[in-house]
Amino acid sequence: MSQPGGWSAWPAPAKLNLFLRITGRRPDGYHNLQTLFRLLDWGDTVHLRMRADGIVARVGESVPGVAEADDLLVRAAKLLKYAGNCSQGVDISVEKRVPVGGGFGGGSSDAATVLVALNRLWGLALPVDELAGLGLQLGADVPVFVRGENAWAEGVGEVLTPVDLPPRWYLLAAPGAHVPTAGLFQAPDLTRDSPAAKISDFASGQLLGNAFEPVLRRREPVVEAAFAALSRVGSPRLTGSGSGCFVEFEDRASAEAALAGLPEGLRAWLAEGAVRSPLLAALETWNPPA
């Protein structure tokens, strides 16, 4: 959406992994995963301002301590600029709401929003499959945000099958532990050979779990404490490979009551599950400034 000063604002929704299992190691050293991505109607906001000089520049920090050249948003813009043979530039800023390292996909979603929104703003008209391919070069979670649909995912997370999910509300919590994903994948107590699941298994209500949950709960006391607190109000689960946790509810009132029942000191908030990405809705309603 257009803003003063030539800026436009674009949603970068967070996600949950409703389950996550590792089904084996690939010859290239990566792992085959299965997960179900649930997009949320909550997240960061990416701000873009067109430049005619071809420069891609960051305004402010996306993540404290991350150099501009390493910033996923900047990398996404430069990757798209090269792929589209584009002579234009852009200033990029982001309002961060999604906790870093929580497993809510904030950085990946920010990068996807840059790809999708700039594709429109620069008039490149690259197809979504090509954008998703560019996104995969930035991170395994980026393609699901590019496509903007709740999805069953396999491979490293890039083989996506759209799924319809019912309306739900989520109580989210961020214990604040930051554990590098690469280190977790090397953990000796990580289960890497789970049998493959089917979409019907999840639909039938089977609890498929998150492979990283027992590892993080043993290693990080704050994660174990968050699970203990959330267990008072529901059945907590871990999202992704971060320390973020969540409990699912059928309606907002139940989620609000649960939030009110949590002990002080745990960073927690509510978010509604999205049917599709808010970014897609923003694209549909956006009109170029006159």
Number of C-alpha atoms within 10 A of each C-alpha: 16 16 12 6 7 11 17 21 18 24 27 33 29 28 30 25 26 22 21 24 24 24 20 17 13 11 7 6 7 12 18 18 23 24 27 24 26 24 28 24 19 20 24 21 22 24 23 25 19 19 15 9 10 13 14 18 19 19 12 12 16 22 15 8 8 11 12 17 12 9 17 23 29 22 19 23 26 20 18 24 22 10 14 15 10 14 13 15 20 25 17 23 21 22 17 18 14 22 22 20 21 23 24 29 27 24 27 27 32 28 26 34 29 26 27 28 24 22 20 15 16 17 11 15 13 15 10 15 12 14 22 23 14 20 27 20 13 20 17 16 24 28 28 30 29 30 21 23 22 26 22 25 22 20 18 18 24 20 15 19 14 15 15 12 15 10 12 17 23 24 24 24 26 24 23 19 18 15 16 11 14 9 8 16 19 9 12 9 13 16 17 18 15 14 10 13 14 10 13 9 11 15 10 8 8 10 12 15 17 22 24 25 23 15 18 22 17 12 13 16 13 18 24 18 14 25 24 13 17 26 14 13 18 16 13 20 23 31 27 28 26 27 29 27 27 25 22 20 19 12 13 16 11 16 25 16 11 18 19 13 13 17 13 8 7 16 13 20 15 18 18 19 23 23 19 20 26 20 23 19 12 15 15 8 8 13 10 9 9 3
